[in-house]
Every structure is written in structure tokens, then in C-alpha cells.
């Protein structure tokens, strides 16, 4: 198969990183079942558990912000290992400590700082070790592997939790430590000495400050409107299935299964067809797919509509997940890649923090329909934003089919 040959062409360190990321995701037993653990294992009320999880989840934002500076100061491998160790330490405390409720929030915060640090550091390492032509494929492989791991993880976690919560935590911790061992053995330390050609590349890409990369900064910030429906559906779909359609909660799993199947089966095929199209074109197509998927829900609300919608919007999710980190890697100088990848992670963490709260208030006051209409508006706003942005050509994705403007001078 062609993709196998392309995978073998990637550096060994990246192949190990992708395997480690899959193992790490597949070993994330705790997070999907955390509310159950706090209620049944620690005798908290559902309200207390929800509040503690919300407070602890701020660790995702902090981890995203820490990842960039740590990558830049101490290296990508150090950031990856720190992320895994923090995650393991936080979950070890949650498994063993029997204390006041605030201690659970503090330990969850530590664990999720680690979780928030891992993805930006991984994306930064991919940028370091790939050529522009390899990057879309590498980010696709990374995304497919992560989704495959997330599909396996909750299933294994449920089996482990049914036997013992301690087994669940132990599996999560051991998976993280196994990943840390793999990265230590096969991912080299960063070579921090700056080469002359790197300096020239930095001048071509712009100044090292964020304003020197204003087009990248704006693109990452506008991508928030494509993240909003993703996080919003994580909140709204389970409620819609169980409280509006009055179907079994087991059908919620079908939605996530469809999402994972589409990512795993079509991700590599889509990457192949994305080559030759420019960044703006691909982002507009992604927004259109998100809009069409949400239109199916808004105008044909039913269980079949929810399942069909998942197929459509997942295609848009795949495009954004590949295009945004590729654009960052192509247009930011080496010294700032980690910070911009961290910003991309921060956008996701911010959405996880504010979107469920906002949609919950809207649902409580006006019902479910305004919630899905709001989610439909988000990608439309994103498309309008991307249409107005001056997005530069990207060597990794091709420029021939994209009528984007020429790159502006570095001092603009």
C-alpha cells in the first residue's frame, strides 16, 4: 500500500511517536469515566463531581500554555516526557488519596496539565522532523492514530473499571509510562544549536514575535469557530439522544463509533485528495461540511439525522485537524513553532471550558433547538473569517488550485 511506503519514509522518531501517541490514547481509561469514579468511588454528588471536573479541566488550558515555552526552552522530548509524567502523577494521587474534595480537583488539574501539554509538543516535533511535503501525511497519521486510540480506550477503561477502579488507574498510568520509555529510547534530544540556514528560513517566514506571524495567529484564532461545534456536540448529542429523543444512552456510543470509523477509514484517503489545494480552499470546504452536517440536525432532527450528520461533519473535522498544524509548521520560524502549536491546543482547551457552560445555560432557558442553531452559526462565522483573512500559500498542501494572494513582506 502506498501509505505504508510513505509511513516508512518518515523518521524513526516520528514512527515511534505515533505509536506512543496511540498507546497513550488507548490507555486513557480514567478521563471518560472520571465522573463515575468520583460519584461511585468517592461518594460525591453528581453536582460536586461536575464542579470538580470543571475546575480540574482548567489544567488543559494551563498545559497548552506551558507546552510552547517548555518546547522552546528545554526541547520537544523534555516536554513530551514531562507531560506523561505529570499525567501519571496526577492520576496516581487520585487513585490512592482519600481526602477532601478540593484535593481531587487539584490532582485532576495536575493530570490534565500533562494531557494538555502532550499534543502541542507532539505537533511541534512533527513539524521539526518532516519536510513540507511530508507534513500533511504525518499530521493525518497522527490524527488517525489518536482517534483509533480514543475509540479503544473507553472500551478498555469500562472493562477495567467494572473489575476495579484501581485497575483502571493502573492501566492509564502504565500506558503513560510505557510511552515515556518509548520516547526516551527512540526520540532524540533536540539539537538546539541554530544553523545558518535556519536563520535564513526564519527571516523568510517573518520575525519571531507573534505579530510577525499575524496571519498564522489569526488563522489559529479563527479556527476556534470550527472547534465550537465539535465540543458543543460532545455536550449536546448525549443529552439530545437521551432526553429529547428518549433513546438509550447506548446509542450515544454509536455516534462516537461512527466518528472514529470515518476518521480511521477515510482520513488517509482525504489527505491524498487534499494535496494540490490551498489552505483557504480547504478551510472553506471544512466549514461547508460542518455547516451541512449541522443543517441535517437542525432541519431534520431525529436519530438517523444525528448519525448521518456525524458522517458529514467528521469530514470537516479531519480537514481542519490536518490543515491548521500544517500551516503553523510551514509559516512559523523554528523558534516559535512550539508556542503556536500550544496556542492551537489552547483554542481547543478554551472551547472545552466555555462551550458546555454556555450551551447549558441556553438549553436550560430556551430548550434544545437554539443550542443546535447556535452550533450551526459557528462554522458560518468561521467561514466568513477565513474568507477575509490573507492566508499565504503553503508548500505542504500545494498552491496551484488556490487563488490566494502572494506572501506579504516579512515586516508587514
C-alpha positions as CSV (number, residue, x, y, z in Angstrom):
1,X,0.0,0.0,0.0
2,X,1.2,3.5,-0.9
3,X,0.6,4.9,2.6
4,X,2.7,2.2,4.2
5,X,5.6,3.2,1.9
6,X,5.1,6.8,2.9
7,X,5.0,5.9,6.5
8,X,8.3,4.1,6.3
9,X,9.8,7.2,4.7
10,X,9.1,9.2,7.9
11,X,11.9,9.4,10.5
12,X,12.1,6.5,13.1
13,X,11.5,9.0,15.9
14,X,8.1,10.0,14.4
15,X,7.0,6.5,13.8
16,X,7.8,5.8,17.5
17,X,6.0,9.0,18.5
18,X,2.8,8.0,16.6
19,X,2.9,4.5,18.2
20,X,3.4,6.1,21.6
21,X,0.5,8.5,21.0
22,X,-1.8,5.6,20.1
23,X,-0.8,3.7,23.2
24,X,-1.2,6.8,25.3
25,X,-4.7,7.5,23.9
26,X,-5.8,3.9,24.1
27,X,-4.6,3.9,27.8
28,X,-6.7,6.9,28.7
29,X,-9.0,4.9,30.8
30,X,-9.7,7.4,33.5
31,X,-10.9,10.7,31.9
32,X,-14.0,9.3,30.2
33,X,-15.1,7.6,33.4
34,X,-13.9,10.2,35.9
35,X,-17.4,11.4,36.8
36,X,-18.5,7.8,37.5
37,X,-15.4,7.3,39.7
38,X,-15.9,10.5,41.7
39,X,-19.6,9.7,42.3
40,X,-19.3,5.9,43.0
41,X,-15.8,5.6,44.2
42,X,-15.5,8.8,46.3
43,X,-19.2,9.2,47.2
44,X,-19.6,12.7,45.8
45,X,-22.8,14.0,44.4
46,X,-23.1,14.5,40.6
47,X,-23.1,18.2,41.1
48,X,-19.9,18.1,43.2
49,X,-18.3,15.8,40.6
50,X,-19.2,18.1,37.8
51,X,-17.8,21.2,39.6
52,X,-14.5,19.4,40.5
53,X,-14.1,18.2,36.9
54,X,-14.7,21.7,35.6
55,X,-12.1,23.2,37.9
56,X,-9.6,20.5,37.2
57,X,-10.1,20.9,33.5
58,X,-8.5,24.3,33.6
59,X,-5.4,22.2,33.6
60,X,-5.9,21.6,29.9
61,X,-5.6,25.3,29.3
62,X,-2.5,25.7,31.5
63,X,-0.9,22.7,30.0
64,X,-1.4,24.1,26.5
65,X,0.2,27.4,27.5
66,X,3.1,25.7,29.2
67,X,3.9,23.4,26.3
68,X,5.2,26.1,24.0
69,X,7.7,27.7,26.3
70,X,8.9,24.3,27.6
71,X,9.4,23.0,24.0
72,X,11.4,26.2,23.2
73,X,13.5,26.2,26.3
74,X,14.1,22.6,27.1
75,X,13.2,20.7,23.9
76,X,10.4,18.7,22.4
77,X,11.3,15.4,24.0
78,X,11.5,17.0,27.5
79,X,8.0,18.5,27.0
80,X,6.6,15.1,25.9
81,X,8.2,13.3,28.9
82,X,7.1,16.0,31.3
83,X,3.5,15.7,30.0
84,X,3.4,12.0,30.5
85,X,4.9,12.1,34.0
86,X,2.6,14.8,35.2
87,X,-0.4,12.9,33.9
88,X,0.7,9.7,35.6
89,X,1.5,11.6,38.9
90,X,-2.0,13.3,39.0
91,X,-3.8,10.0,38.4
92,X,-1.7,8.1,40.9
93,X,-2.8,10.7,43.5
94,X,-6.4,10.4,42.5
95,X,-6.2,6.6,42.8
96,X,-4.6,6.5,46.2
97,X,-5.6,9.6,48.1
98,X,-8.7,9.7,50.2
99,X,-9.0,13.4,51.1
100,X,-11.2,16.5,50.9
101,X,-13.0,17.1,47.6
102,X,-10.7,20.0,46.7
103,X,-7.7,17.6,46.7
104,X,-9.3,15.7,43.8
105,X,-9.7,18.9,41.8
106,X,-6.0,19.7,42.5
107,X,-4.8,16.3,41.4
108,X,-7.0,16.3,38.3
109,X,-5.6,19.7,37.5
110,X,-2.0,18.2,37.6
111,X,-3.1,15.2,35.4
112,X,-4.8,17.4,32.8
113,X,-1.8,19.9,32.7
114,X,0.1,16.8,31.4
115,X,-2.7,15.9,29.0
116,X,-2.8,19.5,27.7
117,X,1.0,19.6,27.1
118,X,1.3,16.4,25.1
119,X,-0.5,17.2,21.8
120,X,1.2,20.6,21.2
121,X,4.6,19.1,21.9
122,X,3.8,16.2,19.6
123,X,2.7,18.5,16.8
124,X,5.9,20.6,17.2
125,X,8.1,17.5,16.9
126,X,6.3,16.5,13.7
127,X,7.0,20.0,12.3
128,X,10.7,19.6,13.3
129,X,11.2,16.2,11.7
130,X,9.2,16.4,8.5
131,X,9.7,18.2,5.1
132,X,6.8,20.4,4.0
133,X,5.7,17.7,1.5
134,X,5.5,15.1,4.3
135,X,3.6,17.2,6.9
136,X,0.0,16.8,5.8
137,X,0.5,13.0,5.7
138,X,2.3,13.0,9.1
139,X,-0.4,15.0,10.8
140,X,-3.1,12.8,9.2
141,X,-1.4,9.7,10.6
142,X,-1.1,11.3,14.0
143,X,-4.8,12.3,14.0
144,X,-6.0,8.9,12.8
145,X,-3.9,7.1,15.4
146,X,-5.2,9.3,18.2
147,X,-8.8,8.7,17.1
148,X,-8.2,5.0,16.9
149,X,-6.7,5.1,20.4
150,X,-9.7,7.1,21.7
151,X,-12.0,4.6,20.2
152,X,-10.3,1.7,22.0
153,X,-9.5,3.5,25.3
154,X,-13.1,4.0,26.7
155,X,-13.9,0.4,25.9
156,X,-10.9,-1.0,27.7
157,X,-11.4,1.5,30.5
158,X,-15.0,0.3,31.0
159,X,-13.8,-3.3,31.3
160,X,-11.1,-2.3,33.8
161,X,-13.5,-0.2,35.9
162,X,-16.0,-3.0,36.0
163,X,-13.3,-5.1,37.7
164,X,-11.7,-2.4,39.9
165,X,-11.1,1.4,39.8
166,X,-7.6,0.7,40.9
167,X,-7.1,-1.5,37.8
168,X,-8.5,1.4,35.6
169,X,-6.0,3.9,37.1
170,X,-3.1,1.4,36.9
171,X,-3.8,0.8,33.2
172,X,-3.8,4.5,32.5
173,X,-0.6,5.1,34.4
174,X,1.3,2.1,33.0
175,X,0.3,3.1,29.4
176,X,1.8,6.6,30.0
177,X,5.0,5.2,31.5
178,X,5.3,2.8,28.5
179,X,5.0,5.8,26.2
180,X,7.6,7.7,28.2
181,X,10.0,4.8,27.9
182,X,9.5,4.6,24.1
183,X,10.1,8.3,23.7
184,X,13.2,8.2,25.9
185,X,14.7,5.3,23.9
186,X,13.9,6.4,20.3
187,X,13.1,10.1,20.2
188,X,16.4,12.0,20.2
189,X,17.1,15.1,22.2
190,X,16.7,18.4,20.3
191,X,19.7,19.8,18.6
192,X,19.3,23.4,19.9
193,X,22.2,25.0,18.1
194,X,20.7,27.2,15.4
195,X,22.1,26.6,11.9
196,X,22.7,29.4,9.4
197,X,20.1,28.1,7.0
198,X,17.6,28.1,9.9
199,X,18.2,31.8,10.5
200,X,17.6,32.4,6.8
201,X,14.4,30.4,6.9
202,X,13.3,32.5,9.9
203,X,13.8,35.7,8.0
204,X,11.8,34.4,5.1
205,X,8.9,33.4,7.4
206,X,8.9,36.6,9.3
207,X,10.0,37.9,12.7
208,X,10.0,35.7,15.7
209,X,7.3,37.7,17.6
210,X,3.7,36.8,17.2
211,X,2.9,40.0,15.3
212,X,5.5,38.9,12.7
213,X,3.3,35.9,12.2
214,X,0.0,37.7,12.4
215,X,-1.6,35.7,9.6
216,X,-0.8,32.5,11.5
217,X,-2.1,33.9,14.7
218,X,-5.4,35.0,13.1
219,X,-5.8,31.7,11.4
220,X,-5.4,29.7,14.6
221,X,-7.8,32.1,16.5
222,X,-10.5,31.9,13.8
223,X,-10.3,28.1,13.9
224,X,-12.0,28.4,17.3
225,X,-15.3,28.7,15.4
226,X,-14.7,25.2,13.9
227,X,-13.8,23.8,17.3
228,X,-17.0,25.2,18.9
229,X,-19.4,22.7,17.1
230,X,-17.0,19.8,17.9
231,X,-17.1,20.5,21.6
232,X,-20.7,21.6,21.5
233,X,-21.8,18.3,20.0
234,X,-19.9,16.3,22.7
235,X,-22.1,18.1,25.2
236,X,-25.4,18.3,23.2
237,X,-25.6,14.9,21.5
238,X,-25.8,12.7,24.6
239,X,-28.5,15.0,26.0
240,X,-30.4,15.1,22.8
241,X,-30.4,11.3,22.4
242,X,-31.5,10.5,26.0
243,X,-33.8,13.4,26.9
244,X,-35.3,14.7,23.6
245,X,-35.4,11.5,21.5
246,X,-35.8,9.3,24.6
247,X,-33.5,6.6,23.2
248,X,-31.0,4.5,25.1
249,X,-27.7,6.1,26.2
250,X,-26.0,3.2,24.5
251,X,-26.9,4.9,21.2
252,X,-24.6,7.8,22.2
253,X,-21.7,5.3,21.7
254,X,-22.9,4.7,18.1
255,X,-22.2,8.4,17.3
256,X,-18.7,8.2,18.6
257,X,-18.1,4.9,16.8
258,X,-19.2,6.4,13.5
259,X,-16.9,9.4,14.1
260,X,-13.9,7.1,14.8
261,X,-14.7,4.8,11.8
262,X,-14.9,7.8,9.4
263,X,-11.6,9.2,10.7
264,X,-9.8,5.9,10.5
265,X,-11.2,4.7,7.2
266,X,-11.3,8.0,5.3
267,X,-8.5,10.1,6.9
268,X,-5.7,8.9,4.7
269,X,-7.9,8.9,1.6
270,X,-8.8,12.5,2.2
271,X,-5.2,13.5,2.8
272,X,-4.4,12.1,-0.6
273,X,-7.1,14.3,-2.3
274,X,-6.2,17.4,-0.3
275,X,-2.8,17.7,-2.0
276,X,-2.9,20.4,-4.6
277,X,-5.5,22.5,-2.9
278,X,-4.5,25.6,-0.9
279,X,-5.2,26.3,2.7
280,X,-8.0,28.7,2.3
281,X,-9.8,26.4,-0.1
282,X,-9.5,23.5,2.3
283,X,-10.7,25.6,5.3
284,X,-13.7,26.8,3.4
285,X,-14.6,23.2,2.4
286,X,-14.2,22.1,6.0
287,X,-16.6,24.9,7.1
288,X,-19.1,23.9,4.4
289,X,-19.0,20.3,5.6
290,X,-19.5,21.4,9.2
291,X,-22.5,23.6,8.1
292,X,-24.1,20.8,6.1
293,X,-23.7,18.3,8.9
294,X,-25.3,20.7,11.4
295,X,-28.1,21.6,8.9
296,X,-29.1,17.9,8.9
297,X,-29.6,18.1,12.6
298,X,-31.4,21.5,12.7
299,X,-33.8,20.8,9.9
300,X,-34.3,17.1,10.3
301,X,-33.9,16.4,14.0
302,X,-34.1,12.6,14.5
303,X,-31.7,9.8,15.4
304,X,-31.0,8.9,11.7
305,X,-30.2,12.6,11.2
306,X,-27.8,12.7,14.1
307,X,-26.0,9.6,12.7
308,X,-25.9,11.0,9.1
309,X,-24.7,14.4,10.4
310,X,-21.8,12.7,12.2
311,X,-20.5,11.3,8.9
312,X,-20.6,14.7,7.2
313,X,-19.1,16.9,10.0
314,X,-16.4,14.4,10.7
315,X,-15.0,15.0,7.2
316,X,-14.7,18.7,8.1
317,X,-13.1,17.8,11.4
318,X,-10.4,15.8,9.5
319,X,-9.5,18.6,7.2
320,X,-9.1,21.2,10.0
321,X,-7.1,18.8,12.1
322,X,-4.6,18.4,9.3
323,X,-4.6,21.9,7.7
324,X,-4.1,24.1,10.8
325,X,-1.0,22.4,12.3
326,X,0.5,22.1,8.8
327,X,0.0,25.8,8.2
328,X,1.7,26.6,11.5
329,X,4.6,24.4,10.7
330,X,5.0,25.9,7.2
331,X,4.9,29.6,8.2
332,X,6.3,30.0,11.7
333,X,10.1,30.1,12.3
334,X,11.6,27.2,14.2
335,X,11.9,29.1,17.5
336,X,8.2,29.9,17.6
337,X,6.6,26.7,16.3
338,X,6.1,25.3,19.9
339,X,4.4,28.5,21.0
340,X,2.0,28.5,18.1
341,X,1.2,24.8,18.4
342,X,0.5,25.5,22.1
343,X,-1.9,28.3,21.0
344,X,-3.7,25.8,18.8
345,X,-4.1,23.5,21.8
346,X,-5.2,26.4,24.0
347,X,-8.0,27.2,21.5
348,X,-9.3,23.6,22.0
349,X,-9.0,23.8,25.7
350,X,-10.8,27.1,25.9
351,X,-13.7,25.7,23.9
352,X,-13.9,22.7,26.3
353,X,-14.1,25.2,29.2
354,X,-16.6,27.7,27.9
355,X,-18.8,26.0,25.3
356,X,-20.6,23.4,27.5
357,X,-21.3,26.1,30.1
358,X,-22.8,28.5,27.5
359,X,-24.8,25.8,25.8
360,X,-26.1,24.5,29.2
361,X,-27.4,27.9,30.0
362,X,-29.1,28.2,26.6
363,X,-30.6,24.7,26.8
364,X,-32.0,25.4,30.3
365,X,-33.6,28.7,29.3
366,X,-34.8,28.0,25.7
367,X,-34.6,24.3,25.0
368,X,-32.5,22.2,22.6
369,X,-33.3,23.8,19.3
370,X,-31.4,27.1,19.9
371,X,-28.4,25.1,21.0
372,X,-28.1,23.4,17.6
373,X,-28.9,26.6,15.8
374,X,-26.0,28.3,17.7
375,X,-23.7,25.4,16.7
376,X,-24.8,25.9,13.1
377,X,-23.9,29.6,13.2
378,X,-20.3,28.9,14.5
379,X,-18.8,27.4,11.3
380,X,-20.6,30.1,9.2
381,X,-18.8,32.7,11.3
382,X,-15.5,30.8,10.8
383,X,-16.0,30.6,7.0
384,X,-16.6,34.4,6.9
385,X,-13.4,34.9,9.0
386,X,-11.3,32.7,6.8
387,X,-12.7,34.3,3.7
388,X,-11.5,37.7,4.9
389,X,-8.0,36.5,6.1
390,X,-5.0,36.9,3.9
391,X,-3.8,33.3,4.0
392,X,-0.4,32.6,2.5
393,X,0.4,29.8,0.1
394,X,1.5,26.5,1.7
395,X,4.2,24.4,0.1
396,X,2.9,21.3,2.0
397,X,-0.6,21.4,0.5
398,X,0.1,22.9,-2.9
399,X,-0.8,26.3,-4.3
400,X,-1.9,25.6,-7.9
401,X,-5.6,25.4,-7.2
402,X,-5.8,28.1,-4.6
403,X,-6.3,31.7,-5.6
404,X,-4.6,33.1,-2.5
405,X,-2.6,36.3,-2.5
406,X,1.2,36.3,-2.7
407,X,3.1,36.3,0.6
408,X,3.4,39.7,2.2
409,X,6.8,41.1,3.1
410,X,8.1,39.9,6.5
411,X,7.8,43.3,8.1
412,X,4.1,43.7,7.5
